[in-house]
């Protein structure tokens, strides 16, 4: 390989590594990435789950093709198309004043749309600098391409299957200790109004990352009219920090009532597992959810 081609391959390999890092960051923080997609209101929750994994698999495939360099034209046009689509999307967000983390690198690096546009410009520069690089010699290119395309998708679906594929398995029967809940209500630890009419009761910890994701998801579902519009009662475990303001600001959670209970009581009611969301109808529990089966 000529010296110029070697330099071009360095640029192409750097771009491939960036795609692989981006995909890995999204996969590690896939719960937040799913909600980011769902939050735009364009797709259903199930479609958002699948689309998140397709984006991750596409980035893995492009990263592998760029590094292996056995089909350089396909890798070039695929990378150009994906980066162009992402950049146009980010420009629309930036023009609308959006300053949220765009999840380009998941939760590893917090980039707003404008910052991510410049990141994409750098990636496009690497792509253009590597244009025209000759292909590495390799037999059975079609087979290797099929593996580069199918293995990442299969691996992503195996490592992190969409939650809607396993709603029933996530709905554990023991996720709430009903005798402990009724005892807390009878003793005035929780309000008696929980047993009157319809309510959504959320047991959250202020520091629990899945509780925060659950609160965000619940608000999105309610805003889209896809969930109960009954009053929401938030129940937090009483710890060193009893200020719910940061939690509410970060998640957009808007409960109608907020209550704090002692950790021992909280853990008895939830069987030590959180988040716990209960749909109460009069004096009975009509439905119960954790983060995974909340839909």
N, C-alpha and C positions, 0 to 999 in steps of 0.2 A: 504494500500500500504506500502511495506517495505521501510525502510529508504534509502536503495540503489536505489530502484525504484524512490523514491521521488527526489533524487539527479539527477538521469538520466532524469527525467521529466523536471527538471530545465534547464538542458542542451538543451533538445529538445525544450522547450518553448522559450529559448533565440534564437535558430536557427529559429524558426517560426516567432518570432518578427523581426529578421533581414530580412527574406524574405518579410514580410509585409512592412517594411520600404523601402526596395529596390524597391518593386513594386510601392509604393506610390510616391517615389521620381521620378521614371521614368514616372509615369502618369502625375505628375505635370509639368514635363519638357518634355512632349511627343514630342513636335515639334523638339527639339534638338535630341532626341533619334531616331526619324524617319529619320532625315538627317544623323545621325551617321550610321545607317544601310544602307541607300541609297548610302552613300559615298563610300562604298566598291565596288560598281559597279556590285554586284552579282544579285541584284533584281531590278525589275521595281519600280517606285515610289509608285504605288498602292499596290504592294506586300510588300514593306517596311512599308507602313502604317499598313497593316494587321499584319505583323510579329511582329511589335513593340507591338501591343495590345495582341497578343498571348503570348508573353514572359511575359508581365505584368500579364495577367490572370493566367498563369502557376505559377508564383511566389506567387500570392495571394492564389491560391488553395493549394500549398504546405505549405504555412504559416498557413492556417486554419487547414489542416490535421495534421500538427505537433502539434499545440496547442490543438486541440480536442482529438488527440491520440486515435481515435476509430478504426483506420486502420494503425497501426504502421509500418507493413512491407511495405505496399504500399508507405507510406510517406517516409520511409527510402530509398527504391530503387529509387523512383522518385527524391528525393533530391540528392542522389548520382549521378544519371544520369545527372541531370541538372548542378550540380556543376562541374562534370567531363568534360562535354561538354564545359562549359564556360572557365574552366581552360586551356584545350587544345587550345582553340581559343586564349586565352590571351597569352599563351606561344608562339604561332606562331607570334602574334603581337609584343611581346617583343623581340623575336629573330630577327625580321625584323627591329628593331630600332624604332618602334612606341612609342611615348611618349605622345600621346593625351589622353584627358579624355575619359575613356572607357564607361562612362555613367552607370556604375554598380549601382551608387546611384544618377543617373540623374545629375543634376547640383547642388545638395546639397553639395556633397563632390567631389572634383576634384581628381580622382585617375587615374594614368597612368596604363598601363597593368601590370607592375611589382608589383606595390603596390596592385593592385587588386588580383593578384595571391596569395599574402600573406594573403589577406583578405579571399580568398576562402579556403586557407589552414586552417585558424582558424575556418571557418564554417564547413569544413570537420571534424575537430577535435571534434567539438560539436556534429556532427552527429554520429561519431563513439563512442563517450562516452555515447551516449544515445541508442546505439544499443541493441536490445533484451528486451526493455521495454515492459511490458505486456499492452494489450489493455484496455482502459477504457470500462466499461460495458455500452452498449447503444443499444437500440432497433432500428430496421429498419436502419441498417448501410448502406445498399444499397441506400436508399433514401437520407440519409445525405451526402453520397459521391457524388451522383448526384447533390445535391444542392451546395456542395463545389466546384464542377467542373464547373457547368453551371452559377451559380449566379455571380461569379467574371467576367467571360467573358461577360455576358450580361451587367453587371454594367459598365465595361470598355467601351464597345461599345456605351452605352447610354450616359455616362458622356463625352466621347470623341470619337464621330463617325469619321471614316476616312474621310479626306477632299474630296477624290474622290467620296464619296457618295453624296456630296452636292455642286459640282462645280457650277452648274447653280444658286443655291441660293446665292452663294458668289459673283457671277458676277453682282454686282449692276450697274444699268444704270447710276447712278449719281456719280460714283467714280472719274470722272474728269470733271472739268468745262472748256469745250472747248473754249468758248469765252475768258475766262481769259488766257488760254494757248496761243491762237492766238494773243491776245493783248500783252502778254509778248514777243512774237517773233517779232511782228511788231515794238515794242518800243526798240528792241535791248537788252532786259533783258536776253533773251535766243537766241542762235544762229539761224540765218535764215536757216542754213544747215539742221536743224531738219525737214524742209519741202522739202528737196531735197533728193531723193533716199530713201533707207531703213535704219531705225535706231531703236534701242531699247533704250527708254528713261526711266530712273529709278529715281523716286523722293523718296529720302531717308532722314531720319534724322540720324545724327551721333550717337545719343544716343538711338534710338529706337531699342529694342531687336528684334522685328519682321522684321524691315528693315535689320538687320544683318542676320537673318535667311533667308530672301528673297534673299539677295545677295549671300549667300552660295548656296542656292538651284539653283539659276539661273546659277551660274558657273558650278555646277555639271551637270545640264541638257545640257548646251552648250558643256562641255567636252565630254559628251556621245553622242553628235550629235543629241540630241532629242529636240533641240530648235533652234531658229533663230541664224544664225552666223553673222547677221548684226552688224555694229559698235555699241558700247554701249556708251550712254551719261548719265553720272550720274549728277543729280541735287540735291544739298543739301540746306537745309535752313540755312541762315547765322545767327549763334548765337555767343555766347561768344567764342566757339571753332570752328575754321575754318581749323583745321589740319585734313585732311582725312586719314593720314597715319595709325593711330591705327585701324580705321574701316577697311581699306583695308587689313592690316596685319591679323586681327582677322578673317575676312570672306574669304580671298582669292579672293576678288572682283577685277577685272581687267578692269576698264572702259577705253575706248579710249579717252574720254573727261570728264573733271570735271568742273562743274559750281556751283557757290553759288548765291542764290537769297535771297532777303529780306523775313523775315518770313511771312509778310502779303501777299505778292504775292504767296509764296509757299502754304499757307493755302487756298487762293482763288482757285488756280489751282487744288489742291487735295481735295477740299471741306473738309479740316480738317482731312482727313483720309490718313494714310500712313502705309505701302509702297504703291506706285503706279507705275506700270510698263506699259508702252505704247509701242506697236509695230507700228511704223510709216512707212507708205508706201507713198512716195512722200508727198502730202499735206494732207493726211487723216490718221485717226487713224484706223488701221486694227484690232487691238485687245487691250484689256486693262485687267490688272490683279492686284490683291492684293496678299498678301501672301498665302491665303487659296486656291485660284483657280489657282495658278501658277503651271503649269504642262506641 
